[in-house]
Amino acid sequence: MSKDDKPLVWLHGEVKTPPFSPSARLETGFLLRRLQQGINLSLPHSRPMSTIGRRCHELRINDENLVWRIIYRIDEDAIVILEVFDKKTAQTPKKVINVCKDRIKVYDNESK
């Protein structure tokens, strides 16, 4: 990691094998590394999640029989990981959205 790279701040979840397949774990690591380097990702890998908050995005990882999502926020000094989950429906569950909003509030209040 270069001194210019943003660190990952994990508020919840982890990426390990299992439950991620080895190939999905490698893809996730590659995409997170690009985010740390300041590279903006777009579809099909990532999409904005304005329903959660500004600078929030959903990283999309297609695995063998699952579709993983990593909700993250791009801060000036870090990439903040809010949630990791397997997505089973077309829409992001409201529970996940609310949990992410709550984690952002706590993180922002503790970071001041």
Secondary structure, DSSP 8 states (H G I E B T S, - for coil): --TTS--EEESS----TTTS-HHHHHHHHHHHHHHHTT----TTTEEE-TTT-TTEEEEEEE-SS-EEEEEEEE-SS-EEEEEEEE--SSS--HHHHHHHHHHHHHHHHHH-
